[in-house]
Amino acid sequence: MTTNTLLLLILSLIIAAGLSYFQYLHKAKSQSRVYWLLAFLRFVSIFGLLLLLINPIISRKSLEIIKTPLPIVVDNSSSISFLKATTKAQELFAELTSNKDLQQKFEIQPFLFDATLQTSDTFNFEGKQTKLDVVAKDLKSLNKNIHFPTVLLSDGNQTSGDDYVYSFDTESRVFPVVLGDTTAVFDVKISQLNVNKYAFYKNKFPVEVFVQYSGKRLATASFSISEGQNTIIKQAIQFSTGQKIATFTVFLPADKIGLHLYKANIAAGEKEKNSYNNVKNFAVEVLDQKTVVGLVSTINHPDLSAFKRAIESNVQRKVSILKPQEIKSLSDYNVLILYQPNSSFKTVFDGARTAGINTMVVTGMATDFNFLNQQQNDLVFKATNQKEDYLPAFNSKFNLFALENIGFENFPPLVQPFGTVAAKENVTVLLSSKIRSMDTGLPLLAFSETGRQRSAYLLGENSWKWRLQSHIDNQSFDKYDVFIDKTIQFLASNSAKKALVVTHENFYNSGEAIAITAQFFNKNYEFDDNARLTISVLNLKNKQKKNYDLLKGTNAYQVNLDGLSAGSYTFTVKELNTNSSYSGRFEILDFDIEKQFVTPDYTKLAQLAEQTNGKVFLPSQINQLIQQLLADESYKAIEKENYIKSPLIDWIWLLVLIVVCLTTEWFVRKYNGLL
């Protein structure tokens, strides 16, 4: 409290006392108790009002004890159930969380994890994925700038994600408790199959096979791949104590167009504890042909390589980089990308129009805009010689095809000569341009569609930086490559517009997210926000039918079909207002990755403990873990002083006191006839 405030409070006391004395005691004939009571009530009322006017700041000090967090994280995946360790996991968790000494020293944080990390003290051990790296990342976010121990109850068998040994903060110790029997047992399994989703008709496609052996003596196994009742390939594999992993590649014929379901199987002569991991199902769709993209340019630029890599990330695409004069026959290409065209591209433009080949034009500092104005009727360019940087801005109302915002606002600018671009009515803008923070209203990426002729325009060079930025943001090129793939897919198709467009995969692995998206357009081919879309899914084996509603997103409707069992399904998406419908089919492959393990990964958990200066424990050593946590002097509670400052005007009870005093004063005066 400042000196000025203290002086004002003293002055307020004097004023309140003086006014009260003058009104009730100065000229009173007799200073009875009634007058003293009235003077006191008036004093409190006046002093209270003056306090509210002065509004001093009241400071209060409180002490807070901050304990070190102790996350106790339990593996909730179904592999714990498969290893028959659910009861032991719950017993260990209860013993740790109920320990009074641990409660006194630490702030115990109970968690479970499978595909995600969640706060919980109950477990069902039904998780379909194990992502230990998510545990590391989420605990760092929850307990920032704190060094804390973590108790991890898990079998250590991770099914997806980054290597968890190096995901945890090395400054925060991890104490893994290994769940499951660590005794080595005889087991032969298919640990991994690498195969593309698509193959091409009359070719052979490779299947890379990784098989693994656990045992202490020489063993022979038989590996085979079959389709239906037909065995396509079969071979013997030798294992020994010195060679427990075998890797090889087999080639299968793609002699029939369509979706093919295969079963890979490995069998040993001895009985195994886990035979589920001896079989792996996979599917391959055999296509008639590839989409061949001609990338035409007269200059060398990093953009060319970025386009080629992004497009060819889809095995259905093939890119040929060539100069205009090197094109022998335009009929060899399904789509043309014309990079920074100039007058030497005239025969390419003429040939593409004649052959009905869709094009994507990419402009930049080397583009001849006068020539480009003559060769197309979608955009009118007026360019100067001044170079300008244009940032992208995503148009959420874009509706030519389903596309999410992949973080365009974080992408670096494209370089283009400064000027104006006028778009015709048949042009739809996906990305508009900004100069620094100012919207120009000009297109940066636009599409046009006239009858069966489709075109795309990317107005600026250096899009290779976009692909690089996407990788920085997502640790993967996938999102950017899908964006480019959808652009090529739009250009590769000459089909007429449909009111209902549905996107789905032909097959999914059991346990994966099964998402189907749909777009519905009105007569003006505008995305319809008021559509009522439903989907009916039929299991072809047991004829069980399920119905779902599709939920509206930004520019598409989506349904998540998680929970369906393995098998073949047909489905129909229907718009209830117009009766428009789309029918398709998909296959869910029988594959539960959590059943692939026969023992916990003790070695990996021990590496994690060593990496973080912790220690690995077995369930029988839980008391040793508790004693080590209690004995560790680096984890001490912190006493923190908190000063809370609050203005007096926030005290509602002071206002109540003033009202009570004034009311009481009025009643006393009324009762004694002093009004």
C-alpha positions in Angstrom: 0.0 0.0 0.0 1.5 3.4 -1.0 1.9 6.4 1.2 -0.7 8.4 -0.7 -3.3 5.6 -0.2 -2.5 5.5 3.5 -2.9 9.3 3.9 -6.3 9.1 2.0 -7.5 6.3 4.4 -6.6 8.4 7.4 -8.3 11.4 5.9 -11.4 9.3 5.2 -11.5 8.2 8.8 -11.4 11.8 10.0 -14.1 12.9 7.5 -16.4 9.9 8.4 -16.0 10.5 12.1 -16.4 14.3 11.8 -19.6 14.1 9.7 -21.1 11.4 12.0 -20.3 13.4 15.1 -21.6 16.7 13.7 -24.9 15.1 12.6 -25.8 13.1 15.7 -23.7 14.2 18.7 -22.8 17.9 18.2 -26.2 19.5 18.9 -27.8 16.5 20.6 -29.6 17.4 23.9 -28.7 14.0 25.4 -26.1 11.6 24.1 -28.0 8.5 24.6 -27.1 5.0 23.3 -29.5 5.6 20.3 -27.5 8.6 19.1 -24.2 6.8 19.5 -25.6 3.8 17.5 -26.8 6.1 14.8 -23.5 7.9 14.7 -21.6 4.6 14.4 -23.9 3.4 11.6 -23.4 6.7 9.7 -19.6 6.5 10.3 -19.4 3.0 8.8 -21.6 4.0 5.8 -19.5 7.1 5.0 -16.2 5.4 5.6 -17.3 2.5 3.4 -18.3 4.8 0.5 -15.0 6.7 0.8 -13.1 3.4 0.7 -14.8 2.4 -2.5 -13.9 5.8 -4.0 -10.2 5.4 -2.9 -10.2 1.7 -4.0 -7.0 0.6 -2.3 -5.2 -2.5 -3.5 -5.2 -5.3 -1.0 -2.3 -7.8 -1.1 -2.5 -11.3 0.3 0.3 -13.8 0.5 -0.3 -17.6 0.2 2.1 -20.6 0.1 1.7 -23.3 -2.5 3.5 -26.7 -2.5 4.3 -27.8 -6.0 5.1 -31.5 -6.2 7.1 -33.2 -9.0 4.7 -34.9 -11.5 4.9 -38.7 -11.7 3.0 -39.9 -14.8 2.1 -43.6 -14.5 1.3 -44.7 -18.0 -0.4 -48.0 -18.8 -0.3 -49.7 -22.2 -4.0 -50.2 -23.1 -3.4 -52.1 -26.4 -4.8 -55.5 -27.0 -1.3 -57.0 -27.1 -1.4 -56.8 -23.3 -4.5 -59.0 -23.2 -2.9 -61.4 -25.8 0.2 -61.8 -23.6 -2.2 -62.5 -20.6 -0.8 -59.5 -18.6 -4.0 -57.5 -18.0 -4.5 -58.5 -14.3 -0.8 -57.9 -13.5 -1.0 -54.5 -15.2 -4.0 -53.4 -13.1 -2.4 -54.7 -9.9 0.8 -52.8 -10.5 -1.1 -49.6 -11.4 -3.2 -49.9 -8.2 -0.1 -50.5 -6.1 1.7 -47.5 -7.5 -1.2 -45.0 -7.3 -2.3 -46.0 -3.8 1.2 -45.8 -2.2 0.9 -43.1 0.5 4.6 -42.2 0.3 4.5 -41.7 -3.5 1.4 -39.6 -3.1 3.1 -37.4 -0.5 6.2 -36.9 -2.6 4.8 -36.7 -6.1 1.8 -35.5 -8.0 0.6 -38.8 -9.5 -0.8 -38.5 -13.0 -2.6 -41.7 -14.2 -2.6 -42.2 -18.0 -3.4 -44.9 -20.5 -2.2 -45.1 -24.1 -2.8 -47.0 -27.3 -3.0 -44.8 -30.4 -3.3 -41.7 -28.2 -2.5 -40.7 -24.6 -5.5 -40.2 -22.3 -6.0 -39.4 -18.6 -7.6 -42.5 -17.1 -7.5 -44.9 -14.2 -9.5 -47.7 -15.8 -8.4 -49.9 -18.7 -10.1 -52.2 -21.2 -6.9 -53.4 -23.1 -8.7 -53.2 -26.5 -6.5 -50.6 -28.3 -5.8 -51.4 -31.9 -2.4 -49.6 -32.1 0.5 -48.9 -29.8 2.2 -45.6 -30.3 4.8 -45.1 -27.6 6.3 -42.0 -29.3 2.9 -40.2 -28.7 3.4 -40.8 -25.0 6.7 -39.0 -25.1 5.5 -36.0 -27.1 2.3 -35.5 -25.1 4.0 -35.8 -21.7 6.5 -33.1 -22.8 3.6 -30.8 -23.7 1.7 -31.5 -20.5 4.7 -30.9 -18.2 6.8 -28.2 -19.9 10.1 -27.1 -18.5 10.0 -29.7 -15.7 12.2 -32.7 -15.1 10.0 -35.6 -13.9 10.2 -39.4 -13.8 7.8 -41.6 -15.8 6.7 -45.1 -14.9 5.8 -47.0 -18.1 3.8 -50.2 -17.8 4.1 -51.8 -21.2 5.2 -54.8 -23.3 7.4 -52.4 -25.4 5.9 -53.7 -28.7 5.3 -50.6 -30.8 3.1 -50.9 -33.9 3.5 -47.5 -35.5 5.2 -44.2 -35.1 8.8 -43.0 -34.5 11.4 -44.9 -32.5 10.3 -44.3 -28.9 13.8 -44.9 -27.5 14.8 -41.5 -28.8 11.4 -39.8 -28.5 11.6 -39.3 -24.7 13.4 -36.3 -23.1 16.8 -37.6 -21.9 16.5 -35.2 -18.9 13.4 -36.9 -17.6 14.0 -40.5 -16.5 11.8 -43.3 -17.7 11.3 -46.4 -15.6 9.7 -49.2 -17.7 8.0 -52.1 -16.1 7.9 -55.0 -18.5 4.5 -56.6 -18.9 4.2 -60.2 -20.1 6.4 -63.3 -19.9 9.9 -62.6 -21.1 10.8 -66.2 -21.6 11.9 -66.9 -25.2 9.6 -69.4 -27.1 9.8 -71.0 -30.5 8.2 -68.8 -33.1 8.3 -68.2 -36.8 6.5 -65.1 -38.1 6.1 -62.8 -41.1 7.3 -59.6 -39.6 6.7 -57.4 -42.6 5.5 -57.4 -46.2 6.3 -54.5 -48.6 4.1 -54.3 -51.6 2.5 -51.5 -53.7 -1.2 -51.1 -53.6 -1.3 -51.0 -57.4 0.2 -53.1 -60.2 -0.1 -52.9 -64.0 -1.7 -55.4 -66.2 0.6 -58.0 -67.9 3.5 -57.0 -65.6 5.0 -58.7 -62.6 5.0 -56.9 -59.3 7.5 -57.4 -56.4 6.6 -58.5 -52.8 9.4 -57.9 -50.3 9.1 -60.4 -47.4 10.7 -60.2 -44.0 10.4 -63.3 -41.8 11.8 -63.8 -38.3 12.7 -66.8 -36.2 12.8 -67.1 -32.4 14.4 -70.3 -31.1 17.7 -72.1 -30.1 18.2 -74.7 -32.8 18.2 -75.3 -36.6 14.7 -74.9 -38.1 13.2 -75.1 -41.6 10.0 -73.2 -42.6 7.9 -73.2 -45.7 6.7 -69.9 -47.1 3.9 -69.6 -49.6 1.6 -67.0 -51.2 -1.8 -68.0 -52.4 -4.9 -66.4 -54.0 -8.1 -68.1 -53.0 -7.4 -71.9 -53.3 -4.5 -71.4 -55.8 -0.9 -71.4 -54.5 1.1 -69.0 -56.6 4.6 -69.4 -55.0 6.2 -71.7 -52.4 9.7 -71.9 -51.1 11.7 -73.3 -48.1 13.6 -71.1 -45.7 16.4 -72.2 -43.4 16.9 -70.7 -39.9 19.6 -71.2 -37.3 20.8 -69.5 -34.1 23.1 -67.4 -36.2 20.5 -66.5 -38.8 17.2 -65.6 -37.3 16.0 -63.1 -40.0 15.5 -63.7 -43.7 14.6 -61.1 -46.3 13.7 -62.0 -49.9 11.6 -60.7 -52.8 9.2 -62.7 -54.9 7.4 -61.5 -58.1 3.8 -62.2 -58.7 2.0 -62.0 -62.1 -0.6 -59.3 -62.7 -2.5 -61.2 -65.3 -6.1 -60.1 -64.5 -7.5 -56.5 -64.1 -9.2 -55.8 -60.7 -8.7 -56.2 -57.0 -6.8 -59.3 -55.9 -6.6 -60.6 -52.3 -3.5 -62.6 -51.4 -2.5 -64.6 -48.3 1.2 -65.0 -47.3 1.8 -67.9 -45.0 4.8 -69.4 -43.2 4.7 -72.7 -41.5 7.2 -74.6 -39.3 7.3 -78.2 -38.4 6.8 -77.6 -34.7 3.9 -76.3 -32.7 4.1 -72.5 -32.0 2.6 -70.5 -29.1 1.4 -67.9 -31.6 0.3 -69.0 -35.0 -1.6 -65.8 -35.8 1.6 -64.1 -36.9 2.2 -66.9 -39.5 -0.3 -65.3 -41.9 -0.5 -61.9 -43.5 -3.2 -60.9 -45.9 -2.6 -58.2 -48.5 -4.3 -56.8 -51.5 -3.2 -55.4 -54.9 -5.3 -53.7 -57.5 -4.3 -54.4 -61.0 -4.7 -51.4 -63.3 -4.9 -51.4 -67.1 -2.5 -48.5 -67.6 -0.6 -45.6 -66.1 -1.3 -41.9 -66.4 1.7 -40.5 -68.3 2.5 -36.9 -67.7 4.6 -34.8 -70.0 6.5 -32.1 -68.2 7.6 -29.7 -70.9 10.2 -27.0 -70.3 13.0 -25.1 -72.1 14.8 -24.2 -68.8 16.3 -26.1 -65.9 14.7 -25.4 -62.6 14.3 -27.2 -59.2 10.5 -27.1 -59.7 10.8 -29.8 -62.4 12.3 -32.3 -60.0 9.8 -31.4 -57.3 6.8 -32.0 -59.7 8.3 -35.3 -60.9 8.8 -36.6 -57.4 5.4 -35.5 -56.1 3.5 -36.9 -59.1 5.4 -40.2 -59.2 4.7 -40.8 -55.4 1.6 -42.3 -56.9 2.7 -45.4 -58.8 -0.1 -44.9 -61.2 1.7 -41.9 -62.6 4.8 -41.6 -64.7 6.5 -38.3 -65.6 8.7 -37.5 -68.6 10.7 -34.3 -68.6 11.3 -33.0 -72.1 11.7 -30.0 -74.3 9.0 -28.9 -76.8 11.0 -30.1 -79.8 11.6 -33.5 -78.2 7.9 -34.4 -78.3 7.4 -37.1 -81.0 3.7 -37.9 -80.4 1.3 -36.1 -78.0 -0.9 -39.2 -77.9 1.8 -40.8 -75.6 0.7 -38.4 -72.8 -2.5 -38.1 -70.8 -1.6 -34.7 -69.2 0.8 -32.0 -70.1 2.5 -29.6 -67.7 3.8 -26.6 -69.6 6.5 -25.0 -67.5 7.1 -21.3 -68.2 5.9 -21.4 -71.8 7.3 -19.2 -74.6 6.9 -19.1 -78.4 8.7 -22.4 -78.8 5.6 -24.0 -77.2 3.3 -23.1 -80.0 3.2 -26.6 -81.6 2.6 -28.1 -78.1 -0.4 -25.8 -77.4 -1.8 -26.5 -80.9 -1.4 -30.2 -80.6 -2.9 -30.4 -77.1 -6.0 -28.6 -78.3 -6.4 -30.9 -81.3 -5.8 -34.1 -79.3 -8.0 -32.9 -76.4 -5.2 -33.2 -73.8 -5.6 -31.3 -70.6 -2.8 -29.0 -69.5 -1.3 -27.3 -66.5 0.5 -24.1 -67.1 3.1 -22.9 -64.7 4.4 -19.4 -65.1 7.4 -17.5 -63.7 10.0 -15.0 -64.6 10.9 -16.7 -67.9 7.3 -16.8 -69.2 6.3 -15.0 -72.4 2.9 -13.6 -71.2 2.0 -12.1 -74.6 2.4 -15.5 -76.2 0.4 -17.1 -73.3 -2.5 -14.6 -73.8 -2.7 -15.8 -77.4 -2.8 -19.5 -76.5 -5.5 -19.7 -73.9 -8.8 -17.9 -73.1 -9.1 -18.5 -69.4 -6.7 -15.8 -68.0 -5.6 -12.4 -69.3 -2.1 -11.4 -68.1 -0.7 -7.9 -67.9 2.8 -8.3 -66.6 5.7 -5.9 -65.9 9.5 -6.7 -65.7 9.4 -6.2 -61.9 9.7 -9.3 -59.8 7.2 -9.8 -57.0 6.7 -12.4 -54.2 3.1 -13.8 -54.0 1.9 -15.7 -50.9 -0.9 -18.2 -51.1 -4.4 -17.8 -49.5 -6.6 -20.9 -49.4 -10.2 -20.7 -50.8 -12.3 -22.9 -48.5 -15.3 -22.7 -51.0 -13.3 -24.4 -53.8 -15.5 -27.3 -55.0 -14.1 -28.8 -58.2 -12.7 -31.7 -56.1 -12.3 -32.4 -52.4 -9.1 -30.9 -51.0 -8.2 -29.8 -47.5 -6.0 -26.9 -46.5 -2.5 -28.5 -46.1 -1.1 -25.4 -44.5 -0.8 -23.2 -47.5 -0.7 -20.1 -45.3 2.7 -21.3 -44.0 4.2 -21.8 -47.5 6.9 -19.5 -48.8 6.0 -17.1 -51.7 6.1 -17.9 -55.4 8.0 -15.5 -57.7 6.1 -13.9 -60.6 6.4 -10.7 -62.6 4.3 -7.9 -61.0 1.1 -7.2 -62.8 -2.6 -8.1 -63.0 -4.5 -11.3 -63.9 -8.1 -11.2 -65.1 -10.0 -14.5 -64.8 -12.9 -15.5 -67.0 -16.2 -16.8 -65.6 -15.3 -20.5 -66.2 -12.3 -20.2 -63.8 -12.4 -21.5 -60.3 -9.7 -20.3 -57.9 -8.2 -22.6 -55.3 -5.4 -20.3 -54.1 -5.5 -16.5 -54.3 -2.4 -14.4 -53.9 -1.2 -11.9 -51.2 1.6 -9.5 -51.3 2.9 -9.6 -47.7 -0.3 -9.3 -45.7 -2.4 -7.5 -48.4 -4.9 -9.6 -50.5 -4.5 -8.8 -54.2 -7.7 -10.6 -55.2 -5.7 -12.3 -58.0 -5.5 -16.0 -58.6 -2.4 -18.0 -57.7 -3.7 -21.5 -58.5 -6.8 -21.7 -60.7 -8.7 -24.3 -62.7 -11.0 -24.0 -65.7 -13.4 -26.4 -67.1 -15.2 -26.0 -70.5 -17.1 -29.0 -71.6 -14.6 -31.9 -71.4 -11.5 -29.6 -71.6 -9.8 -28.9 -68.3 -6.9 -26.7 -67.5 -4.9 -25.6 -64.4 -2.7 -22.5 -63.9 0.0 -22.1 -61.2 1.1 -18.5 -61.4 4.6 -18.5 -60.0 7.9 -20.4 -59.8 9.7 -21.9 -56.8 6.9 -24.3 -55.8 9.7 -26.7 -54.9 9.9 -24.7 -51.7 6.2 -25.6 -50.9 7.1 -29.3 -51.0 10.0 -28.7 -48.7 8.0 -26.6 -46.2 5.2 -29.3 -46.2 7.9 -31.8 -45.1 9.1 -29.5 -42.4 5.6 -29.0 -41.0 4.5 -32.6 -41.2 7.7 -34.6 -41.2 6.5 -36.1 -44.5 5.9 -35.1 -48.2 2.6 -37.0 -48.2 0.2 -34.0 -47.8 1.8 -32.0 -50.5 2.1 -35.0 -52.8 -1.6 -35.8 -52.4 -2.4 -32.2 -53.2 -0.4 -32.5 -56.5 -1.9 -35.9 -57.2 -5.4 -34.6 -56.9 -4.6 -31.9 -59.3 -3.2 -34.4 -61.9 -6.3 -36.6 -61.2 -8.6 -33.7 -62.1 -6.7 -33.1 -65.3 -6.4 -36.8 -66.2 -10.2 -37.2 -66.1 -12.4 -35.9 -68.9 -15.6 -37.3 -67.4 -18.6 -35.0 -67.2 -19.5 -33.4 -63.8 -21.5 -35.5 -61.4 -23.8 -34.2 -58.7 -22.5 -36.8 -56.2 -18.8 -37.5 -56.0 -17.6 -40.2 -53.5 -14.0 -40.9 -52.6 -12.9 -44.1 -50.9 -10.1 -46.8 -50.9 -10.7 -50.3 -52.4 -9.3 -52.0 -49.4 -8.3 -51.2 -45.8 -6.3 -53.1 -43.1 -8.3 -54.1 -40.0 -7.8 -51.5 -37.3 -7.1 -48.7 -39.7 -9.4 -45.6 -40.0 -12.0 -46.4 -42.6 -13.1 -43.0 -43.9 -15.4 -42.3 -46.9 -15.9 -38.8 -48.2 -18.5 -37.4 -50.5 -19.4 -34.1 -52.2 -22.8 -33.1 -53.4 -23.3 -30.3 -55.9 -26.4 -28.4 -56.9 -27.5 -27.6 -60.5 -25.0 -24.7 -60.7 -22.3 -27.2 -59.6 -21.9 -25.4 -56.2 -21.2 -27.3 -53.1 -24.5 -28.0 -51.3 -24.4 -27.3 -47.6 -27.9 -28.6 -47.1 -27.5 -32.0 -48.6 -28.7 -35.0 -46.6 -26.3 -37.9 -47.2 -26.6 -41.4 -45.8 -24.6 -44.5 -46.4 -25.7 -48.1 -46.3 -23.0 -50.7 -45.8 -23.6 -54.4 -46.4 -21.4 -57.3 -45.3 -21.4 -59.8 -48.1 -20.7 -62.8 -45.9 -23.3 -62.4 -43.2 -25.6 -60.0 -45.0 -25.6 -57.6 -42.1 -26.5 -54.1 -43.1 -25.6 -50.9 -41.2 -26.7 -47.3 -42.0 -24.8 -44.1 -41.1 -25.2 -40.4 -41.7 -22.4 -38.4 -43.4 -21.2 -35.4 -41.4 -20.6 -32.1 -43.2 -17.1 -30.7 -43.1 -15.7 -27.5 -44.8 -16.2 -28.7 -48.4 -17.1 -32.3 -48.1 -19.2 -34.8 -46.1 -17.5 -37.7 -44.3 -18.3 -40.9 -42.4 -16.0 -43.0 -40.3 -16.7 -46.7 -40.4 -14.3 -47.9 -37.7 -15.3 -51.0 -36.0 -16.3 -53.1 -39.0 -15.0 -56.6 -39.0 -12.7 -58.0 -41.7 -14.5 -59.1 -44.9 -16.0 -57.8 -48.2 -18.5 -55.0 -48.2 -20.7 -53.1 -50.6 -22.1 -49.7 -49.9 -24.5 -47.1 -51.3 -24.2 -43.4 -50.6 -27.6 -41.6 -51.2 -28.7 -38.0 -51.1 -32.2 -38.1 -49.6 -33.5 -34.8 -51.2 -32.8 -35.8 -54.8 -32.3 -39.6 -54.6 -28.9 -39.3 -56.2 -26.8 -42.3 -55.3 -23.4 -43.8 -55.7 -22.5 -47.5 -55.1 -19.1 -49.1 -54.6 -17.3 -51.8 -52.7 -14.3 -52.2 -50.4 -12.4 -55.0 -48.6 -11.2 -55.0 -45.0 -8.2 -57.3 -44.7 -8.0 -59.6 -41.6 -4.9 -58.2 -39.9 -4.5 -57.4 -36.2 -1.0 -56.1 -35.7 -1.3 -56.3 -31.9 -1.4 -60.2 -32.2 1.9 -60.4 -34.0 4.0 -60.5 -30.8 4.7 -63.5 -28.6 6.9 -61.9 -26.0 7.5 -58.3 -24.7 10.4 -56.3 -26.2 12.6 -56.3 -23.1 15.6 -55.2 -25.0 13.9 -52.1 -26.4 12.5 -51.1 -23.0 16.0 -51.5 -21.5 17.4 -49.2 -24.2 14.8 -46.6 -23.3 15.7 -46.8 -19.7 19.4 -46.5 -20.5 18.8 -43.6 -22.9 17.0 -41.6 -20.1 19.2 -42.7 -17.2 16.3 -44.7 -15.8 16.1 -48.4 -15.0 14.0 -51.3 -16.4 12.0 -53.4 -13.9 10.0 -56.6 -13.9 6.6 -56.8 -12.2 8.2 -58.7 -9.2 10.5 -55.8 -8.6 7.8 -53.1 -8.2 8.9 -52.5 -4.5 12.4 -51.7 -5.7 11.0 -49.2 -8.2 9.0 -47.5 -5.4 12.0 -47.3 -3.1 14.2 -45.8 -5.9 11.6 -43.1 -6.6 11.3 -42.3 -2.9 15.1 -42.2 -2.4 15.8 -40.0 -5.4 16.7 -36.6 -3.9 16.5 -34.8 -7.3 12.7 -34.9 -7.1 11.7 -32.5 -4.4 8.6 -30.5 -3.8 8.9 -26.7 -4.3 7.4 -24.2 -1.9 6.1 -21.2 -3.9 4.9 -17.9 -2.5 2.0 -16.4 -4.3 1.0 -12.7 -3.9 -2.6 -12.0 -4.8 -3.5 -8.3 -5.3 -7.2 -7.4 -5.5 -8.8 -4.0 -5.6 -11.2 -3.3 -2.7 -14.0 -2.4 -5.1 -14.2 -6.2 -5.9 -15.3 -6.9 -2.3 -19.0 -7.3 -2.7 -19.4 -7.7 1.1 -18.3 -4.1 1.7 -21.2 -2.9 -0.5 -23.6 -5.2 1.4 -22.3 -3.8 4.7 -22.9 -0.2 3.5 -26.5 -1.0 2.5 -27.2 -2.8 5.8 -25.8 0.1 7.8 -27.9 2.7 5.9 -31.0 0.5 6.2 -30.6 -0.1 9.9 -30.0 3.6 10.5 -33.2 4.5 8.7 -35.3 2.0 10.7 -33.7 3.1 14.1 -34.5 6.7 13.3 -38.1 5.8 12.2 -38.7 3.8 15.3 -37.5 6.6 17.6 -39.4 9.3 15.7 -36.2 11.1 14.5 -37.3 11.4 10.8 
